[in-house]
Amino acid sequence: MAPSAGLAGYEGILVKAKMVLVEWEDAAVHAGWQSFEPNQVAPPTCYSVGFLLGKTRSAIMLATSIGDGEVGGLLVIPRGCVTAIKRIR
């Protein structure tokens, strides 16, 4: 299927940027007083879906949208937080 006229100039991004599901761990803050259970300390697992725009040694970059002359919803995730990347077909 060919890209719509609104995506003119983005064919290269669409061809190169694969749609992926990224599983990653995030930091969490719990404000206020609460009991502390050392065995229950774990980072939350997050899932993000988007176009994989790039990877470096330190991070990956996803865009949730590719539009008329722009990309939107950029998300940069530190590589050390990424636990899995799965291509969506």
N, C-alpha and C positions, 0 to 999 in steps of 0.2 A: 504494500500500500504506500503510495507516494505521500510525502508531507503536504499539508495544506499550504495555500499561498501565504498564510500568516506566519509560516515557519521558514520563509525564504531566507537563505543565508545560514540556517541552522542545520541543514542536512548533514554537515560534517560533525556537529555535536551529536546529533541523533544517531549517526552511524557509529561513532566512537564511544559515546556514553551509553553504557549498558544499564538497564534497569536492574537494581539489586535490592536485596533485603539485608540490612546490616544488624547484627546482634552486637550489643556493646554494653559495657558496665559504666555506670555513672556514679558520681559522688552524691551523697545525701546529707542533709542537715535536718536535725530534729530539734526544734526550739522548745524551750520550756523544761521543767523538771520532769524526770521520768526515771523508772527503775533501769538499772544497767544489767544486761545479760551478756557477758562476754562471748558465749557460744552462739549468740544470735546476730552477731555483727557481720553483715554482708552488704556489698554494694547492690543497688537495684539493677536488674537487667532491663535494658531498653531495646526496642526494635524500631528501625527507621527504614523507609522505602524511598528510593529516589534514583535519579540518574547519577551514576558514578562519573564525576567530571575529572577527578585526578587523585593520584596517590603520591605521597612522598614518604621518606623514612619516618617522619614524625606524625603524619595525619592523612586522612582521606577526606574528600569533599564531595558532598551530594547536593544536587539541586532537585527540589520537589516539582519545579515547573520550568518549562522552556517555552517562551512566548515570542511575541513580535519584537525582535531586536534585543531581548533580555533573557536572563535566567532569574528565577526567583526561588525563595525559600532555601537559601544556601545554608548548609550545615557542615561544619568542620568537626571531625571526631578525631581525637588523638589516637594514633595507632595502638598505643599500649592499652587502650580501653576496648578495642575491637576484639571480639571473641569469634566472630564468623561473618563471612560475606558470601551470600548465595545469589547467583544470577536468577532473575525472574524472566522466564521465556514467554 
